[in-house]
Amino acid sequence: MPNTGIVKYHVKLKFEVDGLVEKADIIGAIFGQTEGLLGPEMNLNELQKVSKVGRIEVNVDTKSNMAKGDALIPMSTDISTAALIAAAIESIDKVGPFQAKFSLVGIDDIRAIKKKIIVDRAKKIVQEWATKTISEGEEMLRDVYDASKPGKLTTFGNAQLACGTGVFDSSYIILVEGRADVINLLRAGFDNAIAIEGAKIDESVTKLTAGKKVVAFLDGDRAADLILKELQGLVKIDKVLRAPPGKEVEECTPLEIADILKEALESKPDQQTPSHHQYAKSERKQQKHDTGDAEYRHASREDDFTKQLMQTRPEILLTVKEVFPLINETLEAVVLDDTMKTLLKIPVSEIIKRLDAAEGGKLLVMDGIVTQRLIDAADRAGIEFVVGHRTGELKKSNEIRVMTFSQIGIGV
C-alpha cells in the first residue's frame, strides 16, 4: 500500500469462475466492473491514488475447467466505504467471457487485531521481565518472610514428643502438658517448650533436660497437680508456673504467656527473658540486663508503654488488630494517618523508599521485622508508631514507639 497511513480493514472475498482464468483476470474484473457503480470518488483506481486502498492480493486455483480462489483488499477508509466496496465486488457476475460469483467472507478490523497482538506481546514482555527479576528479590523476600514466622514445631525422642526447635540449643527448657501447648508457646515467641504428653513421663525428657534449667508450665487445674508430682520425681525443676485457675496453657493469649514466663524468669538472672517475638535475641537481652544493659531497659519500657497505650490510645491497638489479618503472611505493610485512615499499602521490600510518599502517616503496621534502618526512615517520615512481628537490634535514637503483635496480644 504506497504511502498509506494506517490500514484499518481487510476486505476478504471468495470467488468461483466457470472457466480457466488467471490472477490478472480477477483483478481486472474487480477494477473494471466496479468502476462507476458508486461514483467517481469511490472508484478503486482513485482510492488507490489517495492511498485509501492498498495492493489487492488474489489467489487462484484452477481445476476441471473452473477457477476458485480468494481476494484480500486492504483499506484505510471508514467502515461504510469498505462495506460499499465489498458489496460492489459481490455484484460482479463475469470474469472475461465466463460466469462468475463473488461473495464476502468478512471484513477484519486490523486495529482490533493489532490491539490483541500488542496486548499479547505486552503480557509476554511482563512475564519475561518477572521471570528475570523475581529471582533477584526472591531470596530477600524469603528471608523477610521466614524471619517473621514463629519457631517451628518438631518432635523429640522415640516417643516423638512435640517440641519447638529451640529445645536443642536453649539454656533452659519449658515443660508443658501437650502438643497444643507447644504450638501456643510458639505463637507467643517461645520455641524451647516440649510436651510431656501425660502423667507418665518419657525418659527422653530426662535426657533432654539434663544440665539445663527447667521451667514447668502447666494448666490451672487439678490434673496438673498430679502431673507436677510425677515430674518432680524425675526431673529437677527450677520453677513451676501455672496458667490462671481453670484455664489451660493452650487457651492463654500470647500476652498472658509472655507475662507469666517473664515474671518467673526475671527471678533467675541467668535465664532468658522473651522480648517481642524472637527467643534467641531475648536471651541476649536478659543476659545484658544483669550488667545493666540499656537495651534491655528500653525493651521493658516498651512493654510498659504498650500497657499504657491500651488505656490512652485504644484506637491504635484496635486498628492494629483489624489490620493484622489483612497483612499477615502477605509480606505487605500498611501506613495509616492519625484518624486511622489507610494512606498506603505496599510490599515490605518497598517501605523504606516509599515512606515519604505517605504524607501525614502516623502508624506503620508491617508483616516483617522492624529494623533500625526502617525506624530511621519512619522517623524522617513523621511516623509515631511501628508494629511488626519482631524487632532487630534497635538503638534509642528517636521517639518512635515500637511494638510487636505478640506484645499486644495478637496471635501469629
LINNOR-V202667 format. One record per run of one state. SS is the DSSP state (alpha for helix, beta for strand, coil for the rest). FROM is the first residue (numbers start at 1). TO is the last residue. Records with the same first field share a line. If there is no record, write none. Layout:
# LINNOR-V202667
SS: FROM-TO ; FROM-TO
This chain:
# LINNOR-V202667
coil: 1-8 ; 18-22 ; 35-39 ; 43-43 ; 50-52 ; 54-56 ; 64-65 ; 76-78 ; 91-93 ; 96-97 ; 148-152 ; 157-160 ; 169-171 ; 177-178 ; 188-192 ; 196-202 ; 210-212 ; 219-221 ; 235-238 ; 243-248 ; 252-253 ; 266-278 ; 290-293 ; 313-313 ; 328-331 ; 338-341 ; 358-360 ; 367-368 ; 371-371 ; 381-384 ; 389-389 ; 392-400 ; 405-412
beta: 9-17 ; 53-53 ; 57-63 ; 66-75 ; 94-95 ; 98-109 ; 153-156 ; 161-164 ; 172-176 ; 193-195 ; 213-218 ; 239-242 ; 332-337 ; 342-347 ; 361-366 ; 369-370 ; 385-388 ; 390-391 ; 401-404
alpha: 23-34 ; 40-42 ; 44-49 ; 79-90 ; 110-147 ; 165-168 ; 179-187 ; 203-209 ; 222-234 ; 249-251 ; 254-265 ; 279-289 ; 294-312 ; 314-327 ; 348-357 ; 372-380
